Amino acid sequence: MPRPLAIACSALLVALVTVPAWGAPPPRKGAKKVERYPPSFRIAVKEAIENGVRRLKGLQAVEGTWGDAKHDQAMGHTSLPLLALLKAGVPTSDPSVKRAFKALAQMKMQRVYSVAIYMMAIQAAHQPKLDTLDTDVGTKRAKRVKPKEVRAKLSKGDAQRIEDGRDYLLRAQNASGLWHYDVPADETVVGHDLSNAQYGLLGLRAVMDAGFKVDAAAWRSALKGLLLLQDTKGPKIDLLDHRIKDGYAFQSKVPAEERGFHYTSRKKNGPKGENTLWASPVTGSMTSAGVACMAICQEGLWRSRRFKGQDRKKSTDSIRDGLVWMQQNFSVTENIGHPRKAHHMYYVYGLERMGMLTGRRWLGSHDWYKEGADMLLSRQDVVRGGWGAHVATSFGILFLKRATRKRDMVVTTD
């Protein structure tokens, strides 16, 4: 065999031996293999969810409601446990689910929290269920929400309730682009808070996930309002980003600024003059809410095909900088930054939404889901099965179940 040909054959043989199966390139130096959560952990999570479900069923009234039936947020107090049951995999044929839906159908649509969660519950009842051990980060495309399929399953009554809920939430979005507790008295009202805004956007997201149209103007107005709730400047810190490919995580550093979110945009007088000091602090619950809301607005605008370049940049920068704040201040044991350390379980559910909507397994060096789940497992009531009353227990289940799912980026129309 001529020498040049022999050299070529030898090189080819080396290549065939050293290249991994299917032609996949070997991981770059420094790549971290993404390990599946161990069976013992997954079983513990499954049992915790089941015990939480038992707790919620035990707290449900005979009429199908949870909480005080006369409360102005009665719809929300029943919709939230119902949503948790559905996300946990309880079938729509279950008596607890049927009684809850029957009770909700007789309630008046009022209050942003309540209507939004009701929309989420109706949508969740008609989407494919995930296995309770499906706790890994990310969702395969085959398991994503398909709005057209969800809408095809809706009864005439549920379809009408989705439309009514959408119309209510759009009327409640005020001149600030955000939401407060109810429909404003007139079009000049600008009162808002990030908590109500978060649920208003979650409700509209559920409407879109059920196959109904939400105009691009709603998403764009909300995006602009959200930007006013975030710090304008912050320390320059790199976001530790992770890209997962072929079972490996590749870490990179993205230049960013640490900028958290506030409950409202209201400011008071400070050392630097009038309206120079935030009236509310940056907290974990509000920063996770702000990042999640930005991600929801991005989804809505992409699907509308009316996502302007300037809005893309502003929202991307906002999400990046909010994630850096969470990275630098991470905790699962308390609502970081809150002066009274209140609303811990509300924050925990917000952390889940932020992590899932941004597709992250890690915040900096923290596996947010594993750390949060370990905390919940350690604090669950071993006798009653929950984390307190129906609201906190619902939040615990929704976190453990990774209740927030990605959706296909398709355009839906009425």
TITIFI-960711 format. One record per residue (C-alpha): residue in one letter; x, y, z. Coordinates in steps of 0.1 Angstrom, whole numbers, padded with zeros to 4 digits, always signed. Each point is the difference from the previous one (the first is absolute). Layout:
BEGIN
AXYZ;...
//
This chain:
BEGIN
M+0000+0000+0000;P+0015+0034-0009;R+0011+0020+0030;P-0024+0030-0004;L-0030-0025-0002;A+0012-0019+0030;I+0002+0032+0020;A-0035+0010-0010;C-0014-0034+0009;S+0017+0002+0034;A-0014+0034+0007;L-0035-0012-0010;L+0003-0030+0024;V+0010+0023+0029;A-0029+0023-0007;L-0025-0029-0001;V+0013-0013+0033;T+0002+0033+0019;V-0032+0017-0012;P-0030-0008+0024;A-0030-0019-0012;W-0024+0018-0023;G+0027+0025-0008;A-0006+0021+0031;P+0030+0021+0009;P+0017-0006+0034;P-0009+0025+0026;R+0022+0031+0003;K+0024+0003+0029;G-0019+0012+0031;A-0034-0014-0011;K-0021-0014+0028;K-0019-0032-0005;V-0037+0006+0008;E-0010-0027+0024;R-0036-0012+0004;Y-0014+0005+0035;P+0005-0033+0019;P-0029-0025+0005;S-0002+0005+0037;F-0005+0038-0005;R-0026-0005-0027;I-0020-0025+0022;A+0001+0024+0029;V-0013+0028-0022;K-0028-0023-0013;E-0010-0009+0035;A+0000+0036+0011;I-0023+0010-0028;E-0024-0028+0008;N+0000+0010+0037;G-0006+0036-0010;V-0030-0011-0022;R-0013-0019+0030;R+0002+0031+0021;L-0018+0022-0026;K-0028-0025-0004;G-0005-0001+0038;L-0003+0038+0001;Q-0026+0002-0027;A-0036+0008+0011;V-0029-0022-0010;E-0011+0027-0024;G+0033-0003-0019;T+0016+0032+0012;W+0031+0008+0021;G+0003+0029+0024;D-0028+0025+0008;A-0028-0002-0026;K-0009+0037+0009;H+0035+0013-0006;D+0004+0024-0030;Q+0027-0023-0013;A-0021-0031+0005;M+0005-0010-0037;G+0038+0002+0005;H-0001-0020+0033;T-0017-0028-0018;S+0018+0002-0034;L+0035-0002+0015;P-0004-0034+0018;L-0019-0012-0031;L+0029+0010-0022;A+0024-0018+0024;L-0021-0032-0002;L-0001+0001-0038;K+0037+0007-0003;A+0007-0029+0024;G-0018-0023-0024;V-0034-0004+0017;P-0024-0008-0028;T-0030+0022-0009;S-0023-0029+0009;D+0011+0002+0036;P-0028+0011+0024;S+0021+0028+0015;V+0007+0015-0034;K-0035-0003-0012;R-0014+0016+0031;A+0025+0029-0003;F-0008+0007-0036;K-0038-0001+0008;A+0005+0025+0028;L+0021+0023-0021;A-0025+0001-0029;Q-0025+0016+0024;M+0024+0028+0011;K+0002+0035-0013;M+0032+0009-0019;Q+0017+0026+0021;R+0035+0009+0013;V+0031-0005-0021;Y+0016-0028+0021;S-0032-0020+0000;V-0009+0002-0037;A+0036-0006-0011;I+0003-0032+0020;Y-0034-0012-0011;M+0013+0004-0036;M+0031-0021+0009;A-0022-0027+0015;I-0023-0003-0030;Q+0030-0002-0024;A+0018-0025+0022;A-0030-0023+0000;H+0002-0005-0037;Q+0038-0003-0006;P+0019-0034+0000;K+0012-0009+0035;L+0036-0006+0008;D+0013-0029+0021;T+0004+0010+0037;L+0037-0010-0002;D+0007+0022-0030;T+0020+0025+0021;D+0029+0006-0023;V+0005+0035-0013;G-0013+0008-0035;T-0028-0015-0020;K+0003-0021-0031;R-0018+0015-0030;A-0024-0029-0001;K-0012+0009+0035;R-0004+0037-0005;V-0034+0017+0001;K-0018-0001-0033;P-0027+0027+0001;K-0021-0013-0029;E-0002-0035+0016;V-0011+0016+0033;R-0027+0021-0016;A-0014-0030-0018;K-0006-0017+0033;L-0019+0030+0016;S-0037-0003+0006;K-0022+0029-0012;G-0003+0012+0035;D+0037-0001+0007;A+0008+0018-0032;Q-0025+0028+0009;R+0016+0002+0035;I+0035+0004-0016;E-0013+0028-0022;D-0017+0017+0030;G+0031-0003+0020;R+0022+0014-0028;D-0024+0030-0004;Y+0001+0006+0037;L+0038-0001+0003;L+0004+0023-0030;R-0025+0025+0015;A+0019-0002+0033;Q+0033+0009-0017;N+0002+0038+0007;A+0018+0030-0014;S+0033-0011+0016;G+0000-0032-0022;L-0003-0020+0032;W-0026-0012+0025;H-0014+0008+0034;Y-0027-0020+0018;D-0030+0006-0023;V-0012+0018-0031;P+0009+0037+0003;A-0028+0026+0004;D+0012+0019-0032;E+0027+0000-0026;T+0022+0024+0019;V+0007-0023+0029;V+0036-0010+0003;G+0001-0018+0034;H+0018-0033-0002;D+0022-0025+0017;L+0023-0028-0013;S-0018-0027+0019;N-0034+0007-0017;A+0018+0006-0033;Q+0017-0034+0003;Y-0033-0018+0003;G-0016+0021-0027;L+0027-0011-0024;L-0002-0036+0011;G-0038+0001-0006;L+0005+0014-0035;R+0027-0026-0007;A-0024-0027+0010;V-0026+0015-0024;M+0025-0002-0028;D+0010-0035+0010;A-0037-0009-0003;G+0001+0011-0037;F-0015+0035+0003;K+0015+0032-0013;V+0014+0028+0021;D+0009+0032-0019;A+0036+0010-0002;A-0008+0033+0016;A-0007-0016+0034;W+0035-0016+0001;R+0017+0031-0012;S-0017+0022+0025;A+0008-0024+0028;L+0037-0002-0011;K+0003+0038+0002;G-0016+0001+0034;L+0022-0027+0014;L+0032+0019-0010;L-0010+0027+0024;L+0000-0024+0029;Q+0037-0011-0004;D+0030+0018+0013;T+0015+0021-0028;K+0036-0006+0011;G+0019-0026+0020;P+0035-0015+0006;K+0016-0015-0030;I+0001-0037+0005;D+0002-0029-0024;L-0030-0023-0004;L+0012-0036+0002;D-0019-0015-0030;H-0003-0037-0008;R-0008-0015-0033;I-0010-0037+0000;K+0009-0021-0031;D+0004-0037-0004;G-0002-0006+0037;Y+0026+0025+0009;A-0002+0035+0015;F+0023+0027-0014;Q+0005+0030+0022;S+0007+0035-0012;K+0001+0034+0015;V-0023+0027-0013;P+0007+0037+0010;A-0030+0013+0019;E-0012+0024+0028;E-0016-0011+0032;R-0035+0015-0003;G-0029-0012+0021;F-0038+0007-0002;H-0022+0020+0024;Y-0037-0005+0010;T-0010+0033-0015;S+0016+0028-0019;R-0008+0025+0027;K+0029+0021+0014;K+0003+0023+0029;N+0023+0029+0009;G+0035-0009+0009;P+0035+0015+0005;K+0003+0006-0037;G-0032+0020-0003;E-0037-0006-0007;N-0011-0034-0012;T+0035-0015+0000;L-0005-0028+0025;W-0020-0031-0006;A-0030-0004+0023;S+0003-0038-0001;P+0032-0022+0003;V+0013-0024-0026;T-0011-0035+0011;G+0004-0036-0013;S-0038-0003-0006;M-0001+0031-0021;T+0032-0006-0019;S-0010-0035-0009;A-0035+0014-0010;G+0016+0027-0021;V+0022-0024-0019;A-0029-0025-0006;C-0023+0029-0011;M+0026+0012-0025;A+0003-0036-0014;I-0038-0002-0003;C-0001+0033-0019;Q+0028-0013-0023;E-0021-0031-0007;G-0031+0020-0008;L+0018+0024-0023;W+0019-0027-0019;R-0033-0018-0006;S-0016+0032-0012;R+0029+0005-0024;R+0001+0036+0011;F+0031+0000+0022;K+0020+0031-0008;G+0038-0001+0002;Q+0001+0027+0027;D-0024-0019+0022;R+0019-0032-0005;K+0032+0016+0012;K-0016+0017+0030;S-0018-0032+0011;T+0031-0022-0005;D+0022+0024+0020;S-0027+0002+0027;I-0002-0038+0003;R+0038-0004+0001;D+0005+0027+0027;G-0029-0014+0021;L+0016-0034-0002;V+0033+0014+0012;W-0018+0015+0030;M-0015-0034+0008;Q+0034-0016-0005;Q+0017+0023+0024;N-0027-0001+0027;F-0012-0036-0004;S-0019-0017+0027;V-0028-0026+0003;T-0005+0004+0038;E-0014+0036+0000;N-0014+0027-0023;I+0032+0018-0004;G-0001+0038+0007;H-0034+0000+0016;P+0002+0020+0032;R-0023-0024+0018;K+0012-0031-0019;A-0037-0005-0010;H-0016-0018-0029;H+0026-0028-0001;M-0021-0026-0017;Y-0014+0026-0025;Y+0037+0007-0008;V+0008-0038-0004;Y-0027-0004-0026;G+0013+0032-0018;L+0035-0015+0000;E-0014-0031-0018;R-0017+0021-0027;M+0031+0021-0006;G+0023-0031-0002;M-0023-0018-0024;L-0009+0030-0022;T+0037+0009-0005;G+0010-0037-0004;R+0026-0001+0027;R+0012-0028+0022;W+0024+0022+0019;L+0001+0035+0014;G+0037+0006+0002;S+0012-0031+0018;H-0034-0008+0015;D-0022-0028-0013;W-0031+0020+0010;Y-0024-0029-0004;K+0020-0025+0020;E+0006+0025+0028;G-0036+0011+0001;A-0013-0035-0001;D+0023-0011+0028;M-0013+0029+0021;L-0036-0009-0007;L+0006-0037+0008;S+0016+0010+0034;R-0029+0023+0009;Q-0030-0021-0010;D-0024-0009+0027;V+0006-0038+0004;V-0035-0005+0015;R-0022+0023-0020;G+0020-0001-0032;G+0001+0036-0010;W+0018+0033+0008;G-0027+0016+0020;A-0034+0012-0014;H-0013-0004-0036;V+0020+0029-0015;A+0034-0009+0013;T-0006-0037-0008;S-0010+0009-0035;F+0032+0020-0006;G+0020-0029+0013;I-0016-0025-0024;L+0004+0024-0029;F+0037+0004+0007;L+0007-0037+0004;K-0020-0009-0031;R+0018+0026-0022;A-0034+0012-0009;T+0010+0026-0026;R+0004-0014-0034;K+0015+0013-0033;R-0023+0004-0029;D+0003-0002-0038;M+0007+0033-0015;V-0029+0000-0024;V-0025+0027-0009;T-0035-0006+0012;T-0032+0018-0011;D-0036+0001+0011;
//
